[in-house]
Amino acid sequence: MRRRRGSAYILVLSTTALVTAAGLAAVMVQHAQAQSAKLTSESTRARAAAASGVELGVHRALADPTGWKERYDGPVELDLDGAKLVLSAHDPASTETLSTDPTQPFVIASSAQIGGARARLQTTVVPAITAGQDPWDGFTLAGRWRFREQGASFAYDEIAANDGRLHGTVAQNRWAEIPYDPGARSMAIANSSHVRIIHNPSLEIESGALAFWFLATGSASDQTIFSKQAGGSNNGGGLRVTYHNDQAARVTFFGSAGNTTLTATGLTPNQWNFVLIRWDAMGSCAIYTNGASRHIRLLPARWGLGRDDGTTNPEPIALGVSTDGASAGTTSPNTNPFSGRIADVVLLKGVISAQDAMDIYNRYTAQPPWKFAIDESSWVRGQR
């Protein structure tokens, strides 16, 4: 009997243990289901927070396309509706670098964590350069000089086979400021530094225009931005553009039949200014500042850039110094230097109207459109 009671007792204990184990299993399943549901909920919230982070990062970039990269000094941590959010930016080809070139695509990445769930989303932002957006679309250019991003011995020459060689100490990798086109490079020069562009027949322009952006930092008068003279003498066709501390730009057309000078005001101190000078085969010339016509006059008889009455002017162009008095084939002695920054120098070949001059300026100052798409393949999820 005692053995039976013992056996019965053991059986009762065993049965109780089985029931308890079954109960515990049910509790564990319920707990696991609850944990799974919690993780699923946290994952959904984390993904939504990561997507919001991407949109926030893109919004910040689009609100200031030129300046946000220069101020971006690493990941940005935020709290968003209970989520720990980390925003970062990098180049598409590298997670370690971020180019300061606003014309290049970049990646905005957003990582969000809620509880045991983590989500990461990213988007590539690409400047949407469309047909007709470049200020010079539809025009025939004889030369266009933009400037390299990094230190080198040449300026960009996008049209003709001119060397665009830098002389002196030139600070590069400088970026434009609003209202100047945020997608363009610029170059800071001073103390007789300049860009020398050799002559070739493509620069002998009967009807055309010269245009550029500049930001003056010096207060001296007669600072030369563009110069092309015939061995220092006023024959063979020549052109000089200067900036003055009375906030005026002046252009002089030289020829064997004399010279013509135009003066334009309407410049804004301590900011970028756009100057466009045009001439035509009918003997008319004009200067425009920031899109507005300032002065129109008659050219010297038989004038032409680089050529006058059949006489070729083979001398180089200088950006940043005067070539008056220079010996044949050189820009020395580099007088009346410009102090400041110059960007996107263009020589146009063909007739250009006052409306064209205004339209080109408006294209430069228009905010470029951007486009982006979220890369869903970058989404990851994990738990602590």
C-alpha positions as CSV (number, residue, x, y, z in Angstrom):
1,M,0.0,0.0,0.0
2,R,2.8,2.3,0.9
3,R,4.4,1.5,-2.4
4,R,1.2,2.1,-4.2
5,R,0.6,5.4,-2.4
6,G,4.1,6.2,-3.3
7,S,3.6,5.3,-6.9
8,A,0.4,7.2,-7.0
9,Y,2.1,10.1,-5.4
10,I,4.9,10.0,-7.9
11,L,2.3,9.7,-10.7
12,V,0.4,12.7,-9.4
13,L,3.6,14.6,-9.2
14,S,4.5,13.5,-12.8
15,T,1.1,14.5,-14.0
16,T,1.3,17.8,-12.3
17,A,4.7,18.4,-13.8
18,L,3.4,17.6,-17.3
19,V,0.5,20.0,-16.8
20,T,2.9,22.6,-15.4
21,A,5.3,22.1,-18.4
22,A,2.4,22.4,-20.8
23,G,1.3,25.6,-19.1
24,L,4.8,27.0,-19.1
25,A,5.1,26.2,-22.8
26,A,1.9,28.0,-23.5
27,V,3.1,31.0,-21.6
28,M,6.4,30.9,-23.5
29,V,4.6,30.7,-26.8
30,Q,2.4,33.7,-25.8
31,H,5.5,35.6,-24.7
32,A,7.3,34.8,-27.9
33,Q,4.3,35.9,-29.9
34,A,4.1,39.1,-27.9
35,Q,7.8,39.7,-28.5
36,S,7.4,39.0,-32.2
37,A,4.4,41.4,-32.4
38,K,6.4,44.0,-30.5
39,L,9.4,43.6,-32.8
40,T,7.1,43.8,-35.8
41,S,5.5,47.0,-34.5
42,E,8.9,48.4,-33.6
43,S,10.3,47.5,-37.0
44,T,7.4,49.2,-38.7
45,R,7.9,52.3,-36.6
46,A,11.6,52.2,-37.2
47,R,11.2,52.0,-40.9
48,A,8.8,54.9,-40.9
49,A,11.2,56.9,-38.8
50,A,14.1,56.1,-41.2
51,A,12.0,57.2,-44.2
52,S,11.2,60.4,-42.4
53,G,14.9,60.9,-41.7
54,V,15.7,60.6,-45.4
55,E,13.0,63.1,-46.2
56,L,14.4,65.5,-43.6
57,G,17.9,65.1,-44.9
58,V,16.8,65.7,-48.5
59,H,14.8,68.7,-47.4
60,R,17.9,70.2,-45.7
61,A,20.0,69.7,-48.8
62,L,17.5,71.1,-51.2
63,A,16.8,74.1,-49.0
64,D,20.5,75.1,-49.3
65,P,22.1,73.3,-52.3
66,T,25.4,75.2,-52.1
67,G,26.1,75.5,-48.4
68,W,24.9,72.4,-46.6
69,K,27.8,70.3,-47.8
70,E,30.4,72.7,-46.5
71,R,28.8,72.8,-43.1
72,Y,28.3,69.0,-42.9
73,D,30.8,67.9,-40.3
74,G,29.6,64.3,-39.7
75,P,26.5,62.3,-38.7
76,V,23.6,64.2,-37.1
77,E,21.8,62.5,-34.3
78,L,18.1,63.3,-33.6
79,D,15.1,62.0,-31.6
80,L,12.0,61.5,-33.6
81,D,8.8,60.2,-32.0
82,G,10.7,57.9,-29.7
83,A,13.2,56.8,-32.4
84,K,16.9,57.4,-32.2
85,L,17.7,58.8,-35.6
86,V,21.2,59.2,-37.2
87,L,21.5,61.1,-40.5
88,S,24.6,61.0,-42.7
89,A,25.7,61.9,-46.2
90,H,28.4,60.5,-48.5
91,D,29.3,60.1,-52.2
92,P,27.7,57.3,-54.1
93,A,31.1,55.6,-54.6
94,S,32.3,56.0,-51.0
95,T,30.8,56.0,-47.5
96,E,33.8,58.0,-46.2
97,T,33.8,61.1,-48.4
98,L,31.4,63.8,-49.4
99,S,32.3,66.0,-52.4
100,T,31.7,69.7,-52.0
101,D,30.8,69.9,-55.7
102,P,27.0,70.8,-55.7
103,T,26.7,69.5,-59.3
104,Q,27.5,65.9,-58.2
105,P,25.1,63.3,-56.8
106,F,25.2,62.4,-53.1
107,V,23.6,59.9,-50.8
108,I,21.5,60.8,-47.7
109,A,21.3,57.9,-45.3
110,S,19.0,57.6,-42.3
111,S,19.3,55.0,-39.5
112,A,16.5,54.7,-36.9
113,Q,16.3,52.5,-33.8
114,I,13.2,51.8,-31.7
115,G,13.5,49.2,-28.9
116,G,15.0,46.1,-30.5
117,A,14.4,47.1,-34.1
118,R,16.6,49.1,-36.4
119,A,15.9,50.3,-39.9
120,R,18.1,52.0,-42.4
121,L,17.1,53.8,-45.6
122,Q,19.0,55.9,-48.1
123,T,18.4,58.0,-51.2
124,T,20.7,59.2,-53.9
125,V,20.1,62.9,-54.7
126,V,20.9,63.9,-58.3
127,P,20.9,67.4,-59.8
128,A,18.4,67.2,-62.6
129,I,20.1,69.0,-65.4
130,T,17.6,69.3,-68.2
131,A,17.8,70.6,-71.8
132,G,17.7,74.3,-71.9
133,Q,18.9,74.8,-68.3
134,D,22.5,75.6,-69.0
135,P,22.6,79.4,-69.5
136,W,24.4,79.0,-72.9
137,D,22.2,76.3,-74.5
138,G,21.3,77.3,-78.0
139,F,24.3,79.6,-78.5
140,T,27.6,78.9,-80.4
141,L,30.6,79.3,-78.1
142,A,34.1,80.1,-79.2
143,G,35.5,79.4,-75.7
144,R,34.4,78.7,-72.2
145,W,36.7,78.7,-69.2
146,R,35.5,77.3,-65.9
147,F,38.0,76.4,-63.2
148,R,39.3,73.1,-61.8
149,E,38.1,72.0,-58.4
150,Q,41.6,71.2,-57.2
151,G,45.0,72.6,-57.5
152,A,46.5,72.2,-61.0
153,S,48.3,74.3,-63.7
154,F,45.4,74.6,-66.0
155,A,42.0,76.2,-66.0
156,Y,39.1,74.3,-67.5
157,D,38.7,75.0,-71.3
158,E,35.5,73.4,-72.5
159,I,35.4,74.6,-76.1
160,A,38.6,75.5,-77.9
161,A,42.2,74.2,-77.8
162,N,43.6,77.0,-75.7
163,D,45.9,76.2,-72.8
164,G,44.2,78.3,-70.1
165,R,47.4,78.1,-68.1
166,L,47.5,79.6,-64.6
167,H,50.3,81.9,-63.7
168,G,51.3,83.0,-60.2
169,T,49.6,82.0,-56.9
170,V,46.1,80.9,-57.6
171,A,43.7,79.7,-55.0
172,Q,41.3,77.1,-56.4
173,N,38.5,74.8,-55.3
174,R,36.5,78.0,-54.4
175,W,32.8,77.8,-54.7
176,A,30.2,80.3,-55.9
177,E,27.7,82.0,-53.7
178,I,24.1,82.9,-54.4
179,P,23.0,84.7,-56.6
180,Y,25.7,83.2,-58.8
181,D,25.0,79.8,-60.4
182,P,25.5,77.3,-57.5
183,G,26.7,74.7,-60.0
184,A,29.7,76.6,-61.2
185,R,33.3,76.8,-60.0
186,S,35.3,79.9,-59.4
187,M,38.9,81.0,-58.8
188,A,40.4,83.4,-56.4
189,I,43.3,85.5,-57.7
190,A,45.4,88.4,-56.5
191,N,48.8,90.0,-56.7
192,S,49.2,89.6,-60.5
193,S,48.0,86.0,-60.6
194,H,46.1,85.4,-63.8
195,V,45.1,82.9,-66.4
196,R,46.8,83.1,-69.8
197,I,44.9,81.8,-72.8
198,I,46.8,81.5,-76.1
199,H,45.3,83.0,-79.2
200,N,43.8,80.9,-82.0
201,P,41.6,81.7,-85.0
202,S,38.4,80.6,-83.1
203,L,38.8,83.7,-81.0
204,E,38.7,86.1,-84.0
205,I,35.0,87.1,-83.5
206,E,33.3,89.6,-85.7
207,S,29.9,89.4,-83.9
208,G,29.7,87.9,-80.5
209,A,29.9,88.5,-76.7
210,L,32.1,88.1,-73.7
211,A,30.5,87.2,-70.4
212,F,31.7,86.3,-66.9
213,W,30.9,86.4,-63.2
214,F,33.2,88.2,-60.7
215,L,33.4,89.1,-57.0
216,A,35.7,91.9,-56.2
217,T,37.6,91.9,-52.9
218,G,40.0,94.8,-53.5
219,S,39.2,98.5,-53.5
220,A,41.8,99.7,-56.1
221,S,40.6,101.3,-59.3
222,D,41.3,100.0,-62.8
223,Q,41.5,96.3,-61.7
224,T,41.7,94.3,-65.0
225,I,39.4,91.3,-65.3
226,F,39.9,90.6,-69.1
227,S,42.6,91.9,-71.4
228,K,43.7,91.2,-75.0
229,Q,46.0,93.7,-76.7
230,A,48.2,93.7,-79.7
231,G,51.7,93.6,-78.3
232,G,50.7,96.4,-75.9
233,S,49.7,98.8,-78.7
234,N,46.2,99.7,-79.8
235,N,46.1,98.0,-83.2
236,G,45.1,94.6,-84.5
237,G,42.0,94.6,-82.4
238,G,41.9,94.5,-78.6
239,L,39.5,94.4,-75.7
240,R,39.9,95.3,-72.0
241,V,37.4,95.1,-69.1
242,T,38.2,96.6,-65.8
243,Y,36.5,97.0,-62.4
244,H,36.5,100.2,-60.4
245,N,36.0,101.0,-56.8
246,D,33.1,103.3,-57.8
247,Q,31.3,100.0,-58.3
248,A,31.5,100.3,-62.1
249,A,32.6,98.0,-64.9
250,R,34.3,99.5,-68.0
251,V,35.1,98.0,-71.3
252,T,37.3,99.5,-74.0
253,F,37.3,98.3,-77.6
254,F,40.6,99.1,-79.3
255,G,41.3,99.3,-83.0
256,S,43.5,101.0,-85.5
257,A,40.7,103.5,-86.0
258,G,40.6,104.5,-82.3
259,N,38.8,103.1,-79.3
260,T,35.4,103.1,-77.7
261,T,34.7,102.9,-73.9
262,L,31.5,101.9,-72.2
263,T,30.9,102.2,-68.5
264,A,28.3,100.3,-66.5
265,T,27.0,100.8,-63.0
266,G,24.4,98.6,-61.3
267,L,27.0,96.4,-59.6
268,T,26.4,95.1,-56.1
269,P,29.4,95.5,-53.7
270,N,30.7,92.4,-51.9
271,Q,28.6,90.1,-54.0
272,W,28.8,88.2,-57.3
273,N,28.1,90.3,-60.4
274,F,27.4,89.2,-63.9
275,V,28.8,91.2,-66.8
276,L,28.0,90.6,-70.5
277,I,29.6,92.6,-73.3
278,R,28.3,92.2,-76.9
279,W,29.3,93.6,-80.3
280,D,28.1,93.0,-83.9
281,A,29.3,93.5,-87.5
282,M,27.0,96.5,-87.8
283,G,29.3,98.5,-85.5
284,S,27.3,98.4,-82.3
285,C,28.4,97.4,-78.8
286,A,26.8,97.2,-75.4
287,I,27.5,96.3,-71.8
288,Y,25.0,94.6,-69.4
289,T,25.4,94.1,-65.7
290,N,23.2,91.5,-63.9
291,G,20.9,91.2,-66.9
292,A,20.2,94.9,-67.4
293,S,21.4,97.0,-70.3
294,R,23.7,99.8,-69.0
295,H,25.4,101.4,-72.0
296,I,25.3,101.1,-75.8
297,R,27.7,102.8,-78.3
298,L,29.3,102.5,-81.7
299,L,32.4,100.4,-82.1
300,P,35.7,101.7,-83.6
301,A,35.5,101.3,-87.4
302,R,36.5,97.8,-88.6
303,W,36.9,96.4,-85.1
304,G,36.9,92.7,-84.4
305,L,38.2,90.7,-81.5
306,G,41.6,89.4,-82.4
307,R,41.4,90.9,-85.9
308,D,41.2,94.5,-87.2
309,D,41.0,95.5,-90.9
310,G,42.7,92.2,-91.9
311,T,45.5,92.5,-89.2
312,T,45.5,89.6,-86.8
313,N,46.2,90.1,-83.1
314,P,48.0,86.9,-82.1
315,E,48.5,88.0,-78.5
316,P,47.2,85.9,-75.6
317,I,44.1,86.7,-73.5
318,A,44.8,87.4,-69.8
319,L,42.1,86.9,-67.1
320,G,43.1,89.0,-64.0
321,V,45.8,91.4,-65.3
322,S,46.2,93.9,-68.0
323,T,48.4,93.1,-71.1
324,D,48.9,96.8,-71.9
325,G,52.6,97.3,-72.6
326,A,53.3,93.5,-72.7
327,S,55.9,92.3,-75.2
328,A,54.8,90.1,-78.1
329,G,53.5,86.7,-77.1
330,T,53.4,87.4,-73.3
331,T,51.2,88.9,-70.7
332,S,54.1,90.4,-68.7
333,P,54.5,92.9,-67.0
334,N,51.1,92.1,-65.5
335,T,49.8,95.5,-64.6
336,N,46.6,96.6,-62.9
337,P,45.8,93.2,-61.3
338,F,42.3,92.1,-60.1
339,S,41.7,91.0,-56.6
340,G,38.8,88.7,-56.1
341,R,37.2,85.8,-57.8
342,I,36.3,85.1,-61.4
343,A,34.0,82.3,-62.7
344,D,32.6,80.9,-66.0
345,V,34.3,83.1,-68.6
346,V,32.5,82.7,-72.0
347,L,33.2,83.9,-75.5
348,L,30.2,83.6,-77.7
349,K,30.3,83.6,-81.5
350,G,27.2,85.1,-83.2
351,V,24.7,87.8,-82.8
352,I,23.1,88.3,-79.3
353,S,20.2,90.5,-78.3
354,A,19.4,92.5,-75.2
355,Q,16.7,89.9,-74.4
356,D,19.3,87.2,-74.8
357,A,21.5,88.9,-72.3
358,M,18.6,89.1,-69.8
359,D,17.6,85.5,-70.4
360,I,21.1,84.2,-69.9
361,Y,21.4,86.0,-66.5
362,N,18.0,84.7,-65.5
363,R,19.1,81.1,-66.3
364,Y,22.1,81.5,-64.2
365,T,20.2,82.8,-61.1
366,A,17.3,80.3,-61.4
367,Q,17.3,77.6,-58.7
368,P,18.1,74.3,-60.5
369,P,15.6,71.5,-60.1
370,W,16.6,68.4,-58.2
371,K,15.2,64.9,-58.2
372,F,15.7,61.9,-55.9
373,A,14.4,58.4,-55.2
374,I,14.5,56.2,-52.1
375,D,16.7,53.1,-52.6
376,E,14.6,50.4,-50.9
377,S,17.3,47.8,-51.3
378,S,19.3,49.6,-48.6
379,W,16.7,48.8,-45.9
380,V,18.0,46.6,-43.1
381,R,16.4,45.4,-39.8
382,G,17.9,43.9,-36.7
383,Q,17.5,43.7,-33.0
384,R,19.7,44.4,-30.0
